[in-house]
Amino acid sequence: MSDLQTLESSTLTAIAGATDETALEAVRVGALGKKGTISALLATLGKMSPDERKTAGAAINALKDKVNEALTARRTVLKDAALEQRLASETVDVTLPVREAASERGRIHPISQVMDELTAIFADMGFSIAEGPDIESDDYNFTKLNFPAGHPAREMHDTFFFEPDAKGERKLLRTHTSPVQVRTMLASQPPIRVICPGRTYRCDSDQTHTPMFHQVEGLVIDKSAHLGHLKWVLEEFCKAFFEVPNVKMRFRPSFFPFTEPSMEVDIQCRRSGGEIRFGEGEDWLEILGCGMVHPNVLRNCGLDPDVYQGFAWGMGIDRIAMLKYGMPDLRPFFEADVRWLSHYGFRPLDLPTLAGGLSA
């Protein structure tokens, strides 16, 4: 019986010393498992005489019951301790403010917001949206737009070229969204009334230029489009976009290979206190370029310039976003700084509409 007492003492000591449920389970398996010490003793009962079995069986079963009771008691203690520890580590301070929902924390990038504003304005005028690939051919990006090979105007665009392909042709990252106008004229018959927003690329980088930027161009082609229509479209756009009741514009002669006559447009503004306010003051600020579509461009796109004419314009989306929302530097637009986006971004449900206000 001294062996049973020794086994009982060592087993109960091991149970009491178990620091977690994993260690306690190891003690249980060592004592009561298939190959455990107590299970081994129970297996010897079959080889004993009836009198020995009666005495030894009662003692071994009594030990087994004690061990089970000790295991149950220790398991309860360990579970309670684990629960207390978890409650202590997961304490919630109910006095803390409630976290904002994801719909409240998220922000729409100003570029995406301004694109939605442009879409709302021009859709109200009857324009549709046209899109095209970022990687273009030299033919669509330059030649069909009246840039002859070797023309100095090509150098104005600081183009990103790819390596020549098997045919010796070099693809490029489009320097403007004008190739979308070309694709639209080649695929559709007039009347055409589209805007072409998208990413464009040029080798330039400073406070007001980035290697990748966003541009929107507009195109109208029919049999009677003229500069008066162009002026009205641009005036109505500026009033709606900058949310001013009146706006004064001036058109200055300029040069673009794809329009003739070509003009740059200034909008009346007032500069004060580091801010620019449109629709008032005596200053002027250039915002876009425009003109009547060059007859050569119409011919290159399969349209007869003796029958059709049209006008086009283009402006930087990043630039007009900076002007409208008071952003001093273009580079943070592309730096993915959450703090900047939190300050200048828009709530997801702030959808721009002409009826409700573009930036309400």
PyMOL commands that set and color helices and strands:
alter all, ss='L'
color gray80, all
select helices_A, chain A and resi 2-17+21-32+37-47+50-89+102-105+110-124+138-141+143-145+152-157+178-187+227-242+295-300+317-325+331-334+338-344
alter helices_A, ss='H'
color red, helices_A
select strands_A, chain A and resi 128-129+135-136+172-173+192-201+212-222+249-256+259-272+275-278+283-293+309-316
alter strands_A, ss='S'
color yellow, strands_A
deselect
rebuild
show_as cartoon
